Every structure is written in C-alpha cells, then in structure tokens.
Amino acid sequence: MIIRLAKQCDTESLSKIQKQMTVSEKHKSSDPAALVLHYYLQNTNKVLCYVAEEKGELLGFQSLQRAEFDNPWGVKPGWGIVGTHVSPLVAKRDIGRILFNETHKAASIASLPMLEATIAADNPEALEYYDALGFQTYRTPGNLISKCYKVD
C-alpha cells in the first residue's frame, strides 16, 4: 500500500468511496463527486488530502484543512479539520491509522496546534477509530460528536 497526495484525477475513485460509505450508512452525501471536489480537492483551506492506494485501487482518503473564521463546522480558527473516509469493503485493515500517521506529520509541519473531527453520533466505528488515535470528545453539537487531538 502506498500513501500519496490526492490528485484531481482521483475524483471518481474518491466519489466511489463516498458512495460505498453512504450505502453502508457511514456517510451521508447526496452528491459525492461535488463533495469530494469542494471539500477535499479544491478547498482553499486545504492543507492536504492523502489517499491510500493498493494495486492501482484507492482504498480510502484523509483530508486536512485549516479552520478559518466562520467555518461551517464551528471549529476554532487555526485548528486542523480532519476527515477520514475508508471504503467499508476494506475496513479493519488499519488504513485509517496509516493515513493518520502521515496527516499527523503534515499537521505538525503546518503548525496546527489541534486537530478536530466531527462524527455522527450513530457511527460507532468512526467514533472508535478516533478514540483509538487519541482524540477526545470536547463538544456534542446536535447529533454529532466533535473530537480534538493535540498535535505534538
């Protein structure tokens, strides 16, 4: 497996992962391609978006954005916003952890003091994943759980 930066040409494969997650009720998106382009590949606050690739197939991706003032998630400006998306077809292979190892390094280089991830309260697998990485719950807006992680 290799970890590399996402490219514009990955949009279709990343959208496919989003669709797989939507079908398995791990993600809620009506237009995965538009979401991938807007939030993960073309976002002006993007620090990076890594993909996990094996034998030419994308297995998952993780984005890192810098929170700006008035961001739609209410994340403290200057923090990093992490989004992890792994195909349910390859779950439990540590892909998320491998992606996070690289994202953590990039967050440190980008001088982000904290990372934040907001997860649906009805997604126990994602909550468990972020807990295992050391994220701590710090707020619960609506049916969401926001977790933060101090970057060392």
C-alpha positions as CSV (number, residue, x, y, z in Angstrom):
1,M,0.0,0.0,0.0
2,I,1.2,3.5,-0.8
3,I,0.1,6.8,0.7
4,R,0.2,9.7,-1.7
5,L,-1.4,13.1,-2.2
6,A,-4.7,13.1,-3.9
7,K,-5.0,14.4,-7.4
8,Q,-7.9,15.9,-9.4
9,C,-8.0,12.7,-11.5
10,D,-8.8,10.8,-8.3
11,T,-12.2,12.4,-8.0
12,E,-14.2,9.5,-9.4
13,S,-12.4,6.9,-7.2
14,L,-12.9,9.1,-4.1
15,S,-16.5,9.6,-5.0
16,K,-16.9,5.8,-5.3
17,I,-15.6,5.5,-1.7
18,Q,-18.1,8.1,-0.6
19,K,-20.9,6.2,-2.3
20,Q,-19.8,3.0,-0.6
21,M,-19.8,4.7,2.8
22,T,-23.3,6.2,2.0
23,V,-24.7,2.8,1.2
24,S,-23.3,1.3,4.4
25,E,-24.7,4.4,6.3
26,K,-21.2,5.5,7.4
27,H,-21.6,8.8,5.5
28,K,-24.4,11.0,4.3
29,S,-23.9,12.7,0.9
30,S,-26.3,13.2,-2.0
31,D,-23.6,14.2,-4.5
32,P,-20.2,12.6,-3.6
33,A,-18.3,14.0,-6.6
34,A,-19.3,17.6,-5.8
35,L,-18.4,17.0,-2.1
36,V,-15.0,15.5,-3.0
37,L,-14.1,18.3,-5.3
38,H,-15.4,21.1,-3.0
39,Y,-14.2,19.9,0.4
40,Y,-11.2,17.7,-0.3
41,L,-9.5,18.6,-3.6
42,Q,-10.3,22.3,-4.4
43,N,-10.8,23.8,-0.9
44,T,-8.8,26.9,-0.4
45,N,-8.2,26.0,3.2
46,K,-6.9,22.5,2.3
47,V,-3.5,21.6,3.8
48,L,-3.6,18.2,2.1
49,C,-5.6,15.2,1.1
50,Y,-3.9,11.8,1.2
51,V,-5.1,8.7,-0.5
52,A,-4.2,5.0,0.3
53,E,-3.7,3.1,-2.9
54,E,-3.0,-0.6,-3.4
55,K,-2.5,-2.2,-6.8
56,G,-3.9,0.9,-8.5
57,E,-7.1,1.0,-6.4
58,L,-7.9,3.7,-3.9
59,L,-8.9,2.3,-0.6
60,G,-9.5,5.4,1.4
61,F,-8.5,9.0,1.9
62,Q,-8.0,11.6,4.6
63,S,-8.2,15.3,4.3
64,L,-6.7,18.0,6.5
65,Q,-7.9,21.6,6.3
66,R,-7.0,24.7,8.3
67,A,-10.1,26.1,10.1
68,E,-10.7,29.7,9.2
69,F,-13.1,32.2,10.9
70,D,-16.8,31.4,10.3
71,N,-16.1,27.9,9.1
72,P,-19.3,25.9,8.7
73,W,-18.3,23.4,11.4
74,G,-17.7,25.9,14.2
75,V,-14.1,24.7,14.6
76,K,-11.7,27.1,16.3
77,P,-9.7,29.1,13.7
78,G,-6.2,27.9,13.3
79,W,-7.0,24.3,14.2
80,G,-6.9,21.5,11.7
81,I,-10.1,19.7,10.5
82,V,-9.6,16.0,9.7
83,G,-11.9,13.9,7.6
84,T,-11.3,10.2,7.2
85,H,-13.0,8.1,4.5
86,V,-12.2,4.4,4.1
87,S,-14.1,2.1,1.9
88,P,-16.2,-0.3,4.0
89,L,-15.0,-3.1,1.7
90,V,-11.5,-2.8,3.2
91,A,-12.4,-1.8,6.8
92,K,-10.3,-3.1,9.7
93,R,-7.0,-3.1,7.7
94,D,-5.5,-0.1,9.6
95,I,-5.8,2.1,6.6
96,G,-7.2,5.0,8.6
97,R,-4.3,4.7,11.1
98,I,-1.7,4.6,8.3
99,L,-3.3,7.7,6.7
100,F,-3.4,9.5,10.1
101,N,0.3,8.9,10.7
102,E,1.1,10.9,7.6
103,T,-1.6,13.5,8.3
104,H,-0.2,14.0,11.8
105,K,3.3,14.7,10.4
106,A,1.8,17.2,8.0
107,A,-0.2,18.9,10.8
108,S,2.9,19.3,12.8
109,I,4.8,20.9,9.8
110,A,1.8,23.2,9.2
111,S,2.0,24.3,12.9
112,L,-1.6,23.3,13.6
113,P,-2.0,23.1,17.4
114,M,-5.1,20.9,17.5
115,L,-6.9,18.6,15.1
116,E,-10.7,18.3,15.1
117,A,-13.0,15.6,13.7
118,T,-16.8,15.7,13.9
119,I,-18.6,12.4,13.6
120,A,-22.2,11.4,13.5
121,A,-23.3,10.1,16.9
122,D,-24.7,7.0,15.2
123,N,-21.4,6.0,13.7
124,P,-19.7,3.8,16.4
125,E,-17.0,2.6,14.1
126,A,-15.8,6.1,13.3
127,L,-16.0,7.2,17.0
128,E,-14.0,4.1,18.0
129,Y,-11.4,4.9,15.3
130,Y,-10.9,8.5,16.5
131,D,-10.8,7.3,20.1
132,A,-8.1,4.8,19.3
133,L,-6.0,7.6,17.8
134,G,-6.3,9.6,21.0
135,F,-8.9,12.1,20.0
136,Q,-11.0,13.3,23.0
137,T,-14.7,14.4,22.8
138,Y,-14.9,18.2,23.5
139,R,-18.4,19.1,22.3
140,T,-21.6,17.5,21.0
141,P,-23.5,19.7,18.6
142,G,-26.9,18.1,17.8
143,N,-26.5,14.5,16.8
144,L,-22.7,15.0,16.2
145,I,-19.7,14.4,18.4
146,S,-16.7,16.6,17.9
147,K,-13.3,15.3,19.0
148,C,-10.0,17.0,19.3
149,Y,-6.4,15.9,19.2
150,K,-3.4,17.8,20.4
151,V,-0.6,17.9,17.8
152,D,2.8,17.4,19.5
